[in-house]
Amino acid sequence: MTRSTLVLFPALVLFGCPAEEPKDTADADTDTDTDTDTDTDSDSDTDTDTDTDTGGNDTATPEYTVTVTSPATGTNSYPGVSFTYEVEGLALDPDAIGAADEEGHGHVHVHVDGEYVLATTETTVTLDSTQLPAGAHTVEFRLADNSHDELGVNASVDVTVLSPSVSISSPTEGWETDSAAVQIQYTVSDFSVVDNLEGATTVGEGHVHLMLDGAYYDYSTSSTDDWYLHLTPGKHTLGVMLVNNDHSELPVDGVMAETTIMVPDDAADIEVVSTFSGDWDSATLPLEVLLTNYTLDEESMDGTPVDGVGHYHVYMDGTYYDAVATSTPWFMHVTPGYHDFQVILAQNDHTELAARDSVGVTISADRPDVTIDSPLAGDIVSDGFYVMASAENFTLSTDVEGANVADEGHMHLYVDESYYVFSTDGQFAVSGLSSGEHTLRVELMNNDHSELSPRVFDEISVNLE
């Protein structure tokens, strides 16, 4: 909505509004009709008709109308509302406001919720926040004669004035963090935060722009909080600003709030460095991360917290997925469709820190997959066991070392990261392993034994008795 300002020329004058109703004199019409009829036997007929009209004096009030053309009743608006109306039958005379009455001349009284606000002859009137404060109001336009007697001809419109605002509750001014990621929490009033980016501008709705050091950082469709990630050491000013759906600024004050924080040189951070362009054509997904001022320690997982040491938690689509202590984890059997992966630094006892990052990926609908059906993860097996695996969206072929064909090939079995044997039917006989824990990985391969791109595999651990 564009804010317009009404410049009130001498034609707009503020007056008190007398309560006296305008005078209305009805037509005076005198009509005398005399009819004399005399009938005699001599057939002599005398008819006398006298009609006298003395009603030439007519003081009826002419027909006046006033119609509000904008805004429509029920409209929401920001402070500074412009009203447009039309008047018929009454000449709006700016020079005669407060002068002697002259038939057919007058002006308009503007009332807000029944209270007089101003007198004007302008047909577009803008009421500022002092005249029309935040809230629901009835604005009425009443025709009046030069001496301010209202003529009983009125038009009204209902409007609601919104006064949006935002304030930051956390972090407080001057707060010092121990992480390169900071959550900002804020409160929005008289404004609906919606997920309608690039949509039509609608008074009273939009989203939030996150500002960093006075520049645009990101947008948010949350009405309560969001995150700043990978902040560099030093002083930073965090800001939140309410904007329209199309990202344009609101035409009102008080829709931005700021707070200042300090990020130390040793702040911990985690960043996803994997990138996924287009659809990912595999059910196996690598997620490479980069850590700053933090050490991964798988052996200490579930142990006593140690500053700067721990692991990270992985969430998929908002649901906890796994605890990881390697910088390049793989996720298997990811279903088709869009997924959001989030990583959060955690201490040894799984207490989560602020440092986090996320990445989105779309898995193609016909992505290939492979599953180890037997044994199951954690099973205790005996020497001379079989590994059974099945493939999805992939054809097993006996054309080993032949020409490569898309989504066709065989399987390789790896035991403890070392190649063991291949199979064209998904069955592997395994023997000669030492007692203890072993990692089994079955991977889909092209006919010429090369890996698929992207790779497709399943992996489990078993214990040999």
C-alpha positions in Angstrom: 0.0 0.0 0.0 1.4 3.4 -0.9 1.2 6.1 1.7 -0.3 9.3 0.3 -0.3 12.6 2.1 -3.2 15.1 1.8 -2.1 18.7 1.6 -4.9 20.8 3.1 -5.1 24.1 1.2 -7.2 27.0 2.6 -10.2 25.1 1.3 -10.0 22.7 4.4 -10.9 24.4 7.6 -11.4 23.0 11.1 -14.5 24.1 12.9 -16.7 23.0 15.8 -19.8 21.2 14.7 -23.1 22.6 16.0 -25.7 20.1 17.0 -28.6 22.0 15.6 -30.4 20.3 12.8 -30.8 22.2 9.5 -34.1 23.9 9.0 -36.6 22.3 6.6 -39.7 24.2 5.7 -42.5 22.2 3.9 -44.3 23.6 0.7 -47.2 26.1 1.5 -50.0 25.6 -1.0 -53.5 27.1 -0.6 -56.2 25.9 -3.0 -59.8 27.2 -3.0 -62.4 25.6 -5.2 -66.0 26.8 -5.3 -68.6 25.0 -7.3 -72.1 26.4 -7.5 -74.8 24.5 -9.4 -78.4 25.8 -9.8 -81.0 23.7 -11.6 -84.5 25.1 -12.2 -87.5 23.8 -13.9 -87.0 26.2 -16.7 -83.9 24.2 -17.7 -81.8 27.2 -16.8 -78.4 25.9 -15.5 -75.8 28.1 -13.9 -72.4 26.7 -13.0 -69.8 28.8 -11.3 -66.2 27.3 -10.7 -63.6 29.4 -8.9 -60.0 28.0 -8.3 -57.5 30.1 -6.4 -53.8 28.8 -5.9 -51.7 30.9 -3.6 -48.8 28.3 -3.3 -46.0 29.9 -5.2 -43.6 29.9 -2.2 -41.5 26.5 -2.1 -38.7 26.2 0.5 -38.1 22.4 0.2 -34.5 21.2 0.7 -32.9 20.1 -2.6 -31.8 16.5 -3.0 -28.1 16.0 -1.8 -26.1 12.8 -1.8 -22.7 11.8 -0.5 -21.0 8.4 -1.4 -17.7 7.0 -0.2 -15.9 5.5 -3.1 -12.7 4.4 -1.4 -11.8 2.5 0.7 -14.4 -0.3 0.7 -16.1 -0.9 4.1 -14.3 -3.6 6.1 -10.9 -2.6 4.7 -7.7 -3.1 6.7 -5.2 -0.2 6.4 -1.9 1.0 7.8 -1.9 4.4 9.6 -2.6 7.4 7.3 -5.8 6.3 5.6 -7.0 8.2 2.5 -10.7 8.4 1.9 -12.4 9.5 -1.4 -16.0 10.4 -1.6 -18.4 12.0 -4.1 -21.1 14.7 -3.4 -24.0 15.5 -5.7 -26.5 18.4 -5.5 -24.3 20.4 -3.1 -21.6 22.7 -4.3 -18.5 22.4 -2.0 -17.5 26.0 -1.4 -14.2 26.4 0.4 -14.6 30.2 0.6 -18.0 30.0 2.4 -17.1 27.7 5.3 -18.5 29.6 8.3 -20.2 32.2 6.2 -23.8 33.0 5.8 -25.9 30.2 4.4 -26.5 30.0 0.7 -28.8 27.5 -0.8 -27.0 24.6 -2.6 -23.6 25.5 -1.0 -21.8 23.9 1.9 -19.0 21.5 2.9 -18.5 18.1 4.6 -18.0 17.2 8.2 -15.8 14.2 8.9 -16.6 12.2 12.0 -14.7 9.2 13.5 -16.7 6.9 15.7 -19.3 9.7 16.1 -16.8 12.4 17.1 -16.3 15.4 14.9 -12.7 15.6 13.4 -12.7 18.2 10.7 -14.6 20.2 8.0 -13.5 20.1 4.4 -14.4 20.7 0.8 -11.7 18.3 -0.5 -13.1 15.1 -1.9 -10.0 13.1 -0.8 -9.1 13.3 2.8 -6.2 11.6 4.6 -6.6 11.0 8.4 -3.3 10.5 10.2 -2.7 8.3 13.2 -3.8 11.0 15.7 -7.1 11.4 13.9 -7.5 7.7 13.1 -5.5 5.6 15.6 -4.9 1.8 15.4 -8.1 -0.2 15.8 -11.6 -0.6 14.2 -13.4 2.6 13.4 -16.5 4.0 11.6 -15.6 7.1 9.6 -18.6 9.2 8.6 -19.0 12.0 6.0 -21.9 14.4 6.8 -23.0 17.2 4.5 -23.3 20.6 6.2 -24.3 24.1 5.1 -22.0 27.1 5.3 -22.9 27.8 9.0 -22.1 24.2 9.9 -25.7 23.0 10.3 -25.6 19.4 9.2 -28.2 18.5 6.5 -29.0 14.9 7.6 -27.2 13.5 4.5 -24.5 11.1 5.5 -22.3 8.2 4.3 -20.0 6.0 6.4 -17.4 3.3 6.0 -15.8 0.9 8.5 -12.0 0.5 8.5 -9.5 -1.2 10.7 -6.2 0.5 11.1 -3.3 -1.8 11.8 -0.1 -0.8 13.6 2.4 -3.6 13.0 5.5 -3.9 15.1 8.3 -6.3 15.9 10.6 -6.6 19.0 13.6 -8.8 19.8 13.5 -10.8 23.1 16.8 -12.7 22.5 19.7 -12.3 22.3 19.9 -9.3 24.6 22.0 -6.3 23.7 25.8 -7.0 24.0 25.4 -10.7 24.5 28.5 -12.8 23.9 28.0 -16.2 22.3 30.3 -19.3 22.2 29.0 -20.4 18.7 29.2 -19.1 15.2 25.4 -19.7 15.0 22.9 -17.5 16.9 19.2 -18.0 17.3 17.2 -14.8 17.3 13.8 -14.7 19.0 11.2 -12.0 18.3 7.6 -11.0 18.8 5.4 -9.7 16.0 2.2 -7.7 16.7 -0.7 -6.6 14.5 0.8 -8.5 11.5 0.4 -12.0 10.1 3.7 -13.8 9.0 2.7 -16.1 6.2 4.5 -18.2 3.6 3.4 -16.4 0.5 6.6 -15.2 -1.0 6.3 -13.1 -4.2 2.5 -13.1 -3.6 0.2 -10.1 -3.9 0.7 -7.3 -1.4 -1.9 -7.6 1.3 -2.3 -5.1 4.2 -1.4 -6.9 7.4 0.5 -9.9 6.1 4.0 -10.7 4.8 7.2 -12.2 6.2 10.4 -11.3 8.0 13.7 -10.1 6.6 16.7 -11.0 8.7 19.3 -8.3 8.6 23.0 -8.7 9.4 25.1 -5.6 10.1 22.6 -3.4 8.2 22.4 -5.6 5.1 19.9 -8.2 4.0 20.9 -11.7 5.3 17.9 -14.0 4.7 14.1 -14.2 4.9 12.0 -16.0 7.5 8.4 -17.1 7.5 8.5 -17.8 11.2 6.7 -15.3 13.5 8.8 -16.2 16.5 12.4 -17.0 15.7 15.2 -17.9 13.2 18.9 -18.5 13.0 22.0 -16.7 11.9 24.7 -19.2 10.8 28.5 -19.1 10.3 29.0 -15.7 11.9 32.6 -14.5 11.8 34.3 -13.4 15.0 33.6 -9.9 16.2 30.8 -7.6 16.8 27.6 -8.0 14.8 24.2 -6.3 14.6 21.3 -8.6 14.1 18.0 -7.2 12.8 14.5 -8.3 11.9 12.2 -6.3 9.7 8.5 -6.9 8.7 8.0 -6.7 4.9 5.2 -7.3 2.4 4.8 -10.6 0.5 6.7 -9.2 -2.5 9.6 -8.2 -0.2 8.8 -4.5 -0.3 9.0 -2.4 2.8 5.9 -1.5 4.8 4.8 2.1 4.7 4.9 2.5 8.5 7.5 3.0 11.2 8.4 0.6 14.0 8.6 -2.5 11.9 12.3 -3.2 12.5 14.3 -4.1 15.6 18.0 -4.7 16.2 20.3 -6.1 18.8 24.1 -6.3 19.0 26.2 -9.5 19.9 29.8 -10.5 20.2 31.2 -13.7 18.5 34.6 -14.8 20.0 37.5 -16.0 18.0 37.2 -19.6 19.2 33.5 -19.9 18.4 32.5 -23.4 17.3 30.9 -24.0 13.9 29.7 -26.7 11.6 29.0 -26.2 7.9 27.6 -28.6 5.3 29.9 -28.4 2.2 28.1 -31.0 0.1 26.1 -29.5 -2.8 23.3 -31.2 -4.7 22.3 -29.7 -8.0 19.2 -31.2 -9.7 17.7 -34.5 -8.6 20.0 -36.9 -6.8 19.8 -40.3 -8.6 20.6 -42.6 -5.8 19.2 -43.7 -2.5 22.6 -43.3 -0.9 23.5 -39.8 0.1 26.9 -38.4 1.2 26.9 -35.5 3.6 30.3 -33.8 4.0 30.7 -31.3 6.8 33.4 -28.8 7.8 34.0 -28.1 11.5 35.7 -25.1 13.1 37.1 -25.0 16.7 35.5 -28.5 17.4 36.9 -32.0 17.5 34.9 -35.1 16.6 35.5 -38.0 19.0 33.5 -41.2 18.5 35.1 -43.0 21.4 33.8 -40.3 23.8 30.2 -40.4 22.6 27.8 -40.9 25.6 30.6 -39.9 27.9 31.4 -36.8 30.0 31.2 -33.5 28.3 34.6 -31.9 27.3 34.8 -28.4 25.9 35.4 -28.3 22.2 34.9 -32.1 21.8 32.0 -34.2 20.7 29.9 -35.2 17.7 26.9 -33.9 15.8 23.3 -34.9 15.4 21.7 -35.3 12.0 18.0 -34.6 11.5 16.1 -35.5 8.3 12.9 -33.5 7.7 12.9 -32.4 11.3 13.2 -35.9 12.8 16.3 -37.1 14.5 18.2 -39.5 12.3 21.6 -40.3 13.8 24.6 -39.3 15.9 27.7 -39.0 13.8 31.4 -38.5 14.6 32.8 -38.5 11.1 33.2 -35.6 8.7 31.8 -37.6 5.7 28.8 -39.7 6.7 26.6 -41.6 4.2 22.9 -42.0 4.5 21.2 -45.0 2.9 17.8 -45.9 1.6 16.7 -42.2 1.3 13.2 -42.2 -0.1 12.3 -40.2 -3.3 11.2 -36.6 -2.9 12.6 -33.5 -1.3 14.4 -33.8 2.1 16.0 -31.3 4.5 19.1 -32.5 6.4 20.1 -30.5 9.4 23.3 -31.0 11.4 23.8 -29.8 15.0 27.0 -29.9 17.1 26.6 -31.9 20.3 28.7 -32.6 23.4 29.7 -36.1 24.4 26.5 -36.5 26.5 24.4 -35.4 23.5 23.7 -31.9 24.8 23.2 -29.9 21.6 25.0 -26.6 21.0 23.9 -23.7 18.9 26.2 -24.3 15.9 24.2 -25.9 13.1 23.7 -26.0 9.3 21.3 -27.6 6.8 21.1 -28.6 3.2 18.2 -29.6 1.0 18.2 -32.3 -1.6 15.6 -33.9 -4.0 15.9 -37.6 -4.5 14.8 -38.8 -8.0 11.7 -41.0 -8.1 13.4 -43.8 -10.0 16.7 -43.7 -8.0 18.4 -47.1 -7.6 18.8 -48.7 -4.2 20.3 -51.9 -2.7 19.4 -53.5 0.6 21.2 -56.2 2.6 18.3 -58.5 3.5 20.3 -61.0 5.5 21.9 -61.0 8.0 20.5 -58.0 9.8 22.6 -55.3 11.4 24.0 -56.5 14.7 23.4 -60.2 14.1 25.7 -62.9 15.5 26.7 -65.1 12.6 28.8 -68.3 12.2 31.6 -68.9 9.8 30.3 -69.9 6.4 27.3 -67.6 6.4 25.5 -66.1 3.4 24.8 -62.5 2.6 21.5 -61.9 0.6 20.8 -58.6 -1.1 18.1 -57.1 -3.3 18.1 -54.2 -5.8 15.5 -51.6 -6.6 15.3 -49.7 -10.0 18.3 -51.7 -11.1 18.7 -54.8 -13.3 21.1 -57.5 -12.3 23.0 -58.8 -15.4 25.4 -61.6 -16.1 27.2 -59.4 -18.7 30.1 -59.0 -16.4 32.9 -56.9 -18.0 30.5 -56.1 -20.9 29.5 -52.7 -22.1 27.8 -50.5 -19.5 24.1 -50.0 -19.7 22.2 -47.5 -17.5 20.7 -49.0 -14.4 22.2 -52.4 -15.1 25.1 -54.4 -13.7 26.0 -56.5 -10.7 26.9 -56.3 -7.0 30.2 -56.2 -5.1 30.6 -57.3 -1.5 33.2 -55.6 0.7 34.2 -56.9 4.0 35.9 -54.4 6.4 36.4 -52.0 3.4 38.2 -54.7 1.3 36.7 -56.2 -1.9 35.5 -59.8 -1.3 33.5 -61.1 -4.2 30.9 -60.1 -6.8 27.4 -61.5 -7.5 24.9 -61.3 -10.4 22.0 -62.6 -8.3 22.5 -60.9 -4.9 23.8 -64.0 -3.1 27.3 -64.1 -1.5 28.9 -67.0 0.5 31.3 -65.7 3.2 33.8 -67.8 5.1 37.2 -67.6 6.6 36.7 -64.5 8.6 38.2 -64.1 12.1 35.9 -63.9 15.1 34.7 -60.5 16.1 32.9 -57.5 14.5 32.9 -57.1 10.7 31.5 -54.5 8.4 29.7 -55.7 5.3 29.0 -53.4 2.4 27.1 -54.4 -0.8 27.4 -51.9 -3.6 25.8 -51.7 -7.1 28.3 -51.7 -9.9 28.3 -51.2 -13.7 28.9 -54.1 -16.0 32.6 -53.1 -16.2 32.9 -53.2 -12.4 33.0 -49.4 -12.1 31.0 -47.6 -9.4 27.7 -46.0 -10.2 27.6 -42.2 -10.2 26.4 -41.3 -7.7 27.3 -44.4 -5.7 24.6 -46.8 -4.4 25.3 -49.2 -1.4 24.1 -50.6 1.9 26.3 -51.3 4.9 25.8 -53.2 8.2 28.0 -54.6 11.0 27.7 -58.2 12.2 29.6 -60.3 14.9 31.2 -63.6 14.0 31.2 -66.0 16.9 
